[in-house]
């Protein structure tokens, strides 16, 4: 049976020489022969070991776990080791699919929103996690118990400003996420998280040039609602989609505002009132 030096063998099996040495050093991939001069020789039988290593590596196994799979684990034990790794991959897949979906929404927003636009739409229920008010970081330890998990799911979770429609200078910054998405990705929710019921909302799409002295998006949205005879009910929620030229004097904010309302003429409302999770 023909033998191959490490350089030729690595090319034949599609890995680097460092790969072969690494798994040899961990006792998993032993060359067919090592000469007194320390030259490594492999044959075609070593190729199947390389393929098994790559396969198990792709399943998420560490080097130590691969060694255990090769020598010490039964079929049932190997499947048991795989299960949490596959669960983690499924979670990563949900995240990647969510990021792709958010990108597609962002792209559509940027293509269609050449100037501010408004809609009256049905909006699904969402959560709001408060974080910062006009005084600084909110002093509630429950926030910081779950905040690190929430931020890991940006941009599915979004930076969000909340303020009373009647006093939008009294703002709170935090994070928002649709309740259905939160459930799907397993976001932790505790008593500091506020829930906003779904319903009909006034939805305002804004491109805001921060440098220019102009009405901010909340002021413009409320003015448009006044023109339409819509009365804000409860709080304004302003989701930040993206900043461009973020650290320059020409920073541009792309955002969507959601405002529950009632029609002054018909007394119907959007049912988007705030409630806390108890």
N, C-alpha and C positions, 0 to 999 in steps of 0.2 A: 504494500500500500504506500502510495507516494506521501512524502512528508514535505511540509512547507515551513519556511522561516516565518517569523512573526509578521514581518512587513507584507509578504505576499499573502499570507493567510488572512490578515486583517482586511485586505482588499477583496479577497474572495468571499468573505462573509459580511462585508459592508459595515465594519466597525473600525474604531481606531486602535492603534497599538496600546494606547493608554487604557482603553476599555479592557483589553485582554489582560494586561498587567494588573489592573485593579481587582478583577475577579479572581485572578490567580492568587494575589496577595491575601484574599479573603477565603481561600481554600475551596472555591466553587468551580473554577475552570482551570484544570491542571493540564499543561501541555503534554503531548504524547511523549516528548523526550526533552530533557534538559541536559546539555552536554557539560563537560567539566569546565568549558570556557563560558558557561552560562548562556549559550545560545538556546533559544526556545524553538521547538519544532512541533507542528500540529499536523493532524491528518483530518480527513473528511468527517470522522466520527465526532471530532470536537465541534463541528459546525452545528450539530443538533443541540449541543449544550448551549452554544451561543444563542440560538433561536429561543430556547427555553428561558434563558436569562432575560432576553429582551421582552418576551411575552409576559413574564412575571413582573418585570419592572413596570410594564405598561398597566398591569393590574394594580399598581401602586405599592408593591412590596419593596421593603428596604433590603439592603444587602444581607443583613442578618436574617431577615424573614425568608429570603430566597434560599439561603443556606439551610434553613429549617425545612422549607418545602421540599428541597432536594433530598434530604437525608432523614428527617425525623417526623414528618407529619403524614397522617393518614388522609385519605380523600375527604372524609368528613371534616377533619381539622383544617384542611386547606380551604374548603368552601366556607368554613366559619371565619377564617382569617380574611377571606375576600369580601364578605358581606359588608362590613363597615366601610371598606374602601370604595365599594360600588355605591353605597349610600352617599358618600362624600362626592363621588363623581356625578351622581344624579343632582345633587345640590349645586355643584359647579355648572352643570348643564342648564339648570333653571336660571342661574345667574347670567350665563352667557347669552341664553335666548332672550332674557329680559333686557340685557344691555343692547342687543341687536334691535329689539323692538323699540327701545327708547331712542336709539339713533335714528331709526326710520321716522319716528314721530318728530324728532328734532329737525331732521332734514325737510320733512313736509312743512313744518312750522316756518322754517327759514325761507323756503321757496314760495310759500303762499302769503307770508306776512311782510309785505313791502312797506306797509304802514299799519298803524294800530287798527285792529278789527274787534268786533264784539259779536257774541252769539248768546242765545238763550238755549241751554242744553240740559239734558239729564246727566247728572254727575253721580258716580257711585260713591258710597260711603267711604270715608278715609279717616286715618289717624293723624294726630298732630302731637309730636313730642317737643315740648318747650325746652329751650336751652339758654337763651340770652334775652334779657330785657334792657330797658334804657339805662339801668344801673350797672349792668354787667352780667356775669354768669349767674343763673338762678341757683340759689343755694338749697338744693333738694337732692339728697344722696340717691334717691330712687332713679333720678334722671341718669346719673353716671353709672348706675348698674347696667343699664341697657344701651346707653349711647354708643359704646364701641361696636356693638353688633349692628346697630342701625347704620352707622357710617360705612360699614363694610359692604352695604348693599346699594350705595350710590352708583349710578344715577336712577335706579328703580325707586329708591328713596330719594327725596328731593329736599334741598334747602328751601325753607318756606318762612315767609313773614306773615304774622297774624296781627290784626289790629281791629279795634272797634270801628265800624263805619262812621260813627259820629265823632271819633277822636283818633284819627289814624296816626297821630304823632306818638300815641301811647302803644308802641308796638312790642311784639315779642318775636324773636327769631327762633326757629327750631327746624324740625324735620317732618315731612309729611309722606304718607304712603297710602295707597288704596287698601282698604281693609282686606279685600280678597287676596291681593298680592302679599300682604303681611302674613296671612294665614298660609298661603302656598309656600312661602320661603321660610316660615317658622320664626318670624321676628318675635322677640319677647315683648310682652305688653303688660304694664303694671298700672298702678293707680295714678301715676303722674301723666300717663298718656290720655289725651283728650280725643273723643270720638266725634266726628261730624257726620250727621245723617246724610244719606244721599237724597237727591231730589232735583228739582229744576233750579239751576243757578244761572246768574248772569256771568258769562265767561268772556274775559277781556284779554286779547292777545296784544302784547306790548313789546316794542323795540325802543329802548330808552337809552339815549346818549347822556351818560352821567355828567359830562363836562358842560353841556348846554344848560342854560338857566331856563327851564321850562317846567310846566306842571309835571309832577311825578305820575307814574302809572295809576296809582290809587286815586289821586285827584281827578285824572282824566276819565277813569272808569266811572266814578261816582257822578261826575258831570254828565256823562252819556246816559246813565241810568235816570237822572233827573229829567233829561230831555225826553226820554221814553216813557216817563210816568211810572218808573219802577222805584219802589222804596226799599233800601237795604234793610235786612233783618239779621241781627247778630253780627258776626265778624267777617272781615275780608281776609281771604287767604291768597297769598301771592307766591306761587311756585317759581323758583329760578331755574330756567332750563339751561342757560349757558351765559357766561361772560366771554366776550372777545376783546382782544387788546387789553387784557385785564389789568396789567400793571403799567399802563400808559395813561396819558392825559385824554386819550380818545376812547376810553372804555365804554363798551356797549353791553347793555343788559337785555337778555331775551327772557321774557317771563309770561306766565299765564295767571290771571287773577280769577278767583272764584268767589262770587258774592251771592249769598242767599237773599231772596227778595220777596216782596209782595207787590202786586199790581195795585196802585192807588185807585184805579177805576173799578176793579172787580173784587178786590180784597183777597184774591188767591195768592198763595205764596209758594216758595220753592222748597219748603220743608227742610231746609238745610241748617237746622239749629244745632248748637253745640251741646254736648253732654259729656260727662266724665265717666270713665270706667271705674266701677267700684268693685 
